[in-house]
Amino acid sequence: RAFRNESGLAPVPYTDDLSCTVYRTEALVSVSGVYYTYTGGAHPNTVLMAWNFDLETGAFFVPEQLAGDGEAFSKAVSEEIVRQIGETAAEYDLTAAEMFWENYEEIATGWSSYAVSFDETGMTVGFSPYELAAYAAGPQVFHLSYDLLAPHLSDYGRAVLGLE
């Protein structure tokens, strides 16, 4: 961009934007972010991000830390994401394998390394474009209610999420 401007060439469109939503309980700050850039080229880029901070311990945490059994929690979440993937594809009269990457189930098992945030209704897992499906499919966002998560949460998890 600087080179084009200094050289007297026509400027290229340029957008760089970060928007965030913050949810807070007595013990939690959860930030969900969308980073959007366009610096020329075929299309803009969108990256979903999230941060979860425990105000009691003063540390960031991964969602599995909120569960009594992290492995069972992770499996339940990935199964729900796969179920929702099937519903999303069906809305377009496609199978999940037609709309999403061939290994979508494997990608869903790694859900906690993507954008995971919390709000008053539950947990959101977001995959940026290209992570789970082609760019044209856009970001893929899955919401899991606290009712679905509750059987897997530890006392610590319920306290952090303000569900006590």
C-alpha positions in Angstrom: 0.0 0.0 0.0 2.8 2.4 0.9 4.7 1.5 -2.3 1.6 2.2 -4.4 1.0 5.5 -2.8 4.7 6.6 -3.0 4.9 5.5 -6.6 1.8 7.5 -7.6 0.0 4.3 -8.6 -3.7 4.0 -8.1 -4.5 3.3 -4.5 -5.9 -0.2 -3.6 -8.9 -0.6 -1.4 -7.7 -1.3 2.2 -9.8 -2.4 5.2 -8.5 -3.5 8.6 -11.1 -4.0 11.3 -11.3 -5.8 14.6 -14.7 -6.0 16.3 -15.2 -7.6 19.7 -18.0 -8.7 22.0 -17.3 -9.1 25.7 -19.2 -11.2 28.1 -18.5 -11.0 31.8 -19.6 -12.9 35.0 -18.2 -12.5 38.5 -15.3 -14.9 37.6 -15.1 -14.8 33.8 -14.3 -12.4 30.9 -15.0 -14.0 27.5 -14.1 -12.0 24.4 -15.2 -13.0 20.9 -13.5 -11.2 18.1 -13.8 -10.9 14.3 -10.8 -9.6 12.5 -11.6 -8.5 8.9 -9.0 -7.4 6.4 -8.9 -6.5 2.7 -5.7 -5.5 1.2 -6.5 -6.2 -2.4 -6.7 -9.5 -4.1 -9.5 -12.0 -4.8 -11.4 -11.5 -1.6 -11.2 -10.2 2.0 -10.1 -12.3 4.9 -12.0 -13.0 8.1 -10.5 -14.5 11.2 -12.6 -15.5 14.2 -10.8 -15.2 17.6 -11.7 -15.7 21.2 -10.1 -15.4 24.7 -11.4 -16.7 28.0 -10.0 -15.4 31.2 -10.7 -16.6 34.8 -10.7 -13.5 37.0 -10.3 -15.6 40.2 -7.1 -17.4 39.1 -5.8 -14.5 36.8 -5.2 -16.9 33.9 -6.6 -17.7 30.5 -8.2 -21.1 30.2 -9.3 -23.7 27.7 -12.9 -24.9 27.8 -12.0 -28.5 28.9 -10.8 -27.0 32.2 -14.5 -26.3 33.1 -15.5 -29.9 32.9 -15.4 -32.7 35.4 -14.1 -35.0 32.7 -12.4 -33.0 30.0 -12.3 -35.9 27.5 -16.0 -36.6 27.8 -16.8 -32.9 27.6 -14.7 -32.5 24.5 -16.4 -35.6 22.8 -19.9 -34.3 23.6 -19.1 -30.9 22.1 -17.5 -32.4 19.0 -20.6 -34.7 18.5 -22.9 -31.7 18.8 -20.8 -29.7 16.3 -21.0 -32.6 13.8 -24.7 -32.8 14.4 -25.1 -29.1 13.6 -22.8 -29.5 10.6 -25.3 -32.0 9.2 -28.2 -29.6 9.8 -26.4 -26.8 8.1 -25.6 -28.8 5.0 -29.2 -30.1 4.9 -30.4 -26.5 4.7 -28.7 -26.3 1.3 -29.8 -29.8 0.3 -26.3 -31.1 0.6 -24.6 -33.8 2.7 -22.0 -32.7 5.2 -19.3 -34.3 3.1 -20.4 -32.2 0.1 -20.5 -28.8 2.0 -17.6 -29.2 4.4 -14.0 -30.5 4.1 -13.9 -34.3 3.8 -12.3 -34.6 7.2 -14.9 -32.3 8.9 -15.4 -34.8 11.8 -11.7 -34.9 12.6 -11.6 -31.0 12.5 -14.6 -30.9 14.8 -12.7 -33.0 17.4 -10.2 -30.2 17.7 -12.9 -27.6 18.3 -11.2 -26.1 21.4 -8.3 -24.9 19.4 -10.6 -22.7 17.4 -12.5 -19.6 18.5 -14.5 -20.6 21.6 -16.3 -18.0 23.7 -19.2 -17.8 26.2 -22.2 -15.6 26.7 -25.4 -15.7 28.8 -26.9 -18.5 26.7 -24.0 -20.9 26.3 -20.8 -21.6 24.4 -20.0 -20.6 20.8 -17.4 -22.4 18.7 -16.4 -20.6 15.5 -14.3 -21.7 12.6 -12.9 -19.0 10.2 -13.3 -19.4 6.4 -11.2 -22.2 5.0 -10.9 -24.0 8.4 -13.9 -26.2 8.1 -15.2 -25.4 4.6 -14.5 -23.4 1.4 -14.2 -19.6 1.6 -17.6 -19.3 -0.1 -19.3 -21.1 2.8 -18.1 -18.3 5.1 -17.3 -18.7 8.8 -19.0 -21.6 10.5 -20.3 -20.9 13.9 -21.9 -23.4 16.3 -23.8 -22.5 19.5 -24.1 -25.0 22.4 -26.6 -24.1 25.2 -25.7 -24.4 28.8 -28.4 -27.1 29.1 -26.4 -29.2 26.7 -23.1 -28.4 28.5 -24.3 -28.6 32.1 -24.0 -32.4 32.6 -20.3 -32.1 31.8 -19.4 -29.1 33.9 -17.5 -29.3 37.2 -18.4 -27.2 40.2 -15.5 -25.0 39.1 -16.9 -24.7 35.6 -20.3 -23.7 36.9 -18.8 -21.1 39.1 -16.7 -19.6 36.4 -19.6 -19.4 34.0 -21.9 -18.0 36.7 -24.3 -20.9 36.6 -24.6 -21.5 40.3 
